Amino acid sequence: MSEQLEADTETMTVVADDTPLKIAVISALREIFDPEIPVNVYDLGLIYGVEIDENGRVAISMTLTSPACPVAGSLPGEIESRVVAVDGVSSAWVEIVWDPPWGPELMSEEARLTLGFF
């Protein structure tokens, strides 16, 4: 991501959460899987936030299951590529955050059932 886009995300005017574009972005995120876990990154609870402004710029905050995750170097780039391919998205930026730390309680109910967490 360019430094300009990163700087611009600090002043983004975010659009409503239920827009067709946000629904499409989340749908794209649900097509990206952690290679070690058979659950998509969204339902796995790795995506902490998706913000979209009126210009179609998307800022995503996410975490990984651990700092030593083998896809730490490639997963954020894959997410950016998939999201920017969504019709109506002009750019995408992923920020990795570690707070709060990821835990199984962040998974969707469907993901917990798939992985046997009850």
N, C-alpha and C positions, 0 to 999 in steps of 0.2 A: 504494500500500500504506500501511496505517496505521503510525504510529510504534510502536504497541503490538505489531503483528505482527513488525515488524523487530526489536524488542527481544527478543521471545519466541524468535525463531529462534536467538538466541545460546545458549539453554538447552534446545533441542529434544532430546527423547529419540528418536533416529532408529530406525525399524523396519528389518527386514531388507531387503536389496536385491531379493530375488526374490519379493516379495509381489505378489498380483494387482493391487493399487492402483498399485504402482510400474510394473509392466508396462503398465497402462492409461495412466499419465502419459506414459511413454516413447512409447507408441503415438500419443498425442495430439501429442507433440512432432514425431513423424515426419510429421505432416500439415501442418506449418508450413514454408513454403519461403521462402528468401531470394529476393526478387523479381528479383534480377539473376543468380542462379545456380540452375540447375534441380535442386537437391539440397535435401533437407529440413535443417533446422537441427541436428538430432541427428546425422545421418550426415555433415554438413559439418564436425562437430567443434566447433561453437560452444557446445555444452552441456558444461560442465566438471563439473557435479555436480547431482544431484537428491536431496534429502533429504526424507523424509516422516516425520512423527511419528505417534504413536498416535491423535492427534486429527484426522488428515487434513490437517494443515497442510503445505504443500509449499514448500520453499526451493530455488530454482534458481540456480546460479552459471553465468554464461555470458559469452562474449565476442562481439565482432563482428570481421569480417574486417579492419576498420580503424577508427580513431577517427572518420574522416570518412564512415563508412558512411551512405548516405542514409536508411536506415530506423532509425537509432540512436534516434530519438525515438518510433517507433511499434512496433518489433518486441518490445521487452520487455513492453509493454502487451498486445500480441496474444498473447504466450506466456502471460502471467498469465490472460487471459480464457479461452483455450482449456483451460488446465490446470484452472482452477477449475470449468469445465463438466464435468469428469470426475466420474462418480458416485463419491462417497466422499471427494472433496477438499473440505475446508471453507474453505480460503483458499490463496492462492499469492502468492509474492513472488519477484521476479527481481532479482538483483544482477549488474550488469555489472562484470567484472574484466578487467584488461589483462595480468595476469601468470599464467601464461606467455602470451606473445603468440601469436595464432592463426597457424598455418601449415598448408600442405597435408598435412603428415605427421599431422595430427590427424583427417583425414577417414577414414571407413571405407573398406575396400577397394572396396566397391560404388560409393561416391562418387568415388573416384579413377578407377575404370574409366569411369564415366559422363562424367567431365570430361576423360578422356584423360591423366591423371597416372599414369605407370607407374614 
